[in-house]
Amino acid sequence: MKIVILGAGQVGGTLAESLASERNDIVLVDNNDKILRELRDRIDIGVLKGHAAHPDVLIQAGIEDADILVAVTNNDETNMAACQIAHSLFRVPTKIARVRAASYLQYPQLFAPQSIPIDVLISPEQLVSEYIARLIEHPGALQVLDFADGHVQLVAVRAVQGVPLVGQQLRYLREHIPQVDTRVAAIYRRNNPIIPLGTTVIEADDEVFFIAARADIRAVISELRQLEQGYKRIIIAGGGNIGLRLARKLEARYAVKIIEHNHDRCIFLSEELTNSIVLHGNASNQDLLLEENIEDTDIFLALTNDDEANIMSSLLAKRLGVRKVMTLINNHAYVELVQGSEIDIAISPQQNTIGSLLTHVRRGDMVNVHSLRRGAAEAIEVIAHGDHRTSKVIGRKIEDIDLPEGATIGAIVRERDGVSTVLMAHDDIVVETNDHVIVFLVNRRYTRHIEQLFQVDFSFF
């Protein structure tokens, strides 16, 4: 496919790198010549310096025969204008844009073919706030990812000594929780992936990815670590778009406080929120944290736009006795540095956004793509189409499907008469037409193999 990406920031650059490795024709447009040169020297892509929404620049980028336009500059208006131009002048089939401002997002009717023709709207703030809310819903989880409209979830937890499954083979998992059907999709031991077998023994400190129906997640976590009590008291550092969105989601169920340094923003937050307490101050102020009983707080969420401020306030909150710290970090190198230290969970908005973008630029009918392990692994939800003659998966048992190395099918979600059923991917399960198949890849370079595996043979049409 030919894909034009507008914006060479962390999202645009990471997306270009991901797609170029999958043999796509990529052209990246940005005003920053230095960043473009660095990306061109590192990956095999075309680059062009210029204004992302100017028609002459888009023509030079090859927009006239592009399959997809991805507009992820730092300016909402530029992204929207580029999509409008791509539609009106060049009839680009698929237009994807990142839009951040809540004032645009509250009017979804704006983004339609007859107005602003954006086919896929990406809101990083919404994606990140939903991701954090899922982590809060499942205490003890390192990652929680939704598939099939939330019917099934992929969860990562770190196994600890002294719990039922540590030191046991995976085949005994069903004996421990006979009422729950689950599947371990992958294990990471000292950062190295292990494809799980029935004889695989879980060790303390393993990072275990398992898949289960939403209602069964807590029971499976209890086999890998001590169940944590539910959260009650939450402090959010930073009242920006993410902090505000998250507070709205949480304030009906939790006691939420927001610390914001900008006085005018504090007034705005207090008008927008119903039950949350808004505090004017600096989240790195020890006296303020002590006054707000940080030692009795369950979660401290550092969600400002400043990585260093987030890290420092998180470390301070942890030292003062907060139970758990989750920290928003934009710099990829920082995520690697702090994850698993005093900071319990480092959240990368780029990784959340990349997964959402990949969902819409991959071949095949992919419903969800989640980028994992800092982009090295992926979890994919793909719909099986065709029949036993035109498909390489339909009518076949899972054990007979030609999966690439390091790939496992974790679950199938099957809908009949409006009712969705979650089927764990045991070897004798047969894939049927329109099944939603959840695949875990420990190495994302095999994604193209999965795309080809689920593509329908031309004879189907």
Sequence and secondary structure as in RCSB ss.txt:
>XXXX:A:sequence
MKIVILGAGQVGGTLAESLASERNDIVLVDNNDKILRELRDRIDIGVLKGHAAHPDVLIQAGIEDADILVAVTNN
DETNMAACQIAHSLFRVPTKIARVRAASYLQYPQLFAPQSIPIDVLISPEQLVSEYIARLIEHPGALQVLDFADG
HVQLVAVRAVQGVPLVGQQLRYLREHIPQVDTRVAAIYRRNNPIIPLGTTVIEADDEVFFIAARADIRAVISELR
QLEQGYKRIIIAGGGNIGLRLARKLEARYAVKIIEHNHDRCIFLSEELTNSIVLHGNASNQDLLLEENIEDTDIF
LALTNDDEANIMSSLLAKRLGVRKVMTLINNHAYVELVQGSEIDIAISPQQNTIGSLLTHVRRGDMVNVHSLRRG
AAEAIEVIAHGDHRTSKVIGRKIEDIDLPEGATIGAIVRERDGVSTVLMAHDDIVVETNDHVIVFLVNRRYTRHI
EQLFQVDFSFF
>XXXX:A:secstr
 EEEEE  SHHHHHHHHHHHTTT EEEEEES HHHHHHHHHHSS EEEES TT HHHHHHTTGGG SEEEE  S 
HHHHHHHHHHHHHHH  SEEEEE   HHHHT GGGSSTTSS  SEEE HHHHHHHHHHHHHHSTTEEEEEEEGGG
TEEEEEEE  TTSTTTTSBGGGHHHHSTT  EEEEEEEETTEEE   TT B  TT EEEEEEEGGGHHHHHHHHS
       EEEEE  SHHHHHHHHHHTTTSEEEEEES HHHHHHHHHH SS EEEES TT HHHHHHTTGGG SEE
EE SS HHHHHHHHHHHHHTT SEEEEE   HHHHHHHBTTTBSEEE HHHHHHHHHHHHHSSS EEEEEEEGGG
TEEEEEEE  S TTT SSTTSBGGGS   TTEEEEEEEEEETTEEEEEE  TT B  TT EEEEEESSGGGHHHH
HHHHS  GGG 
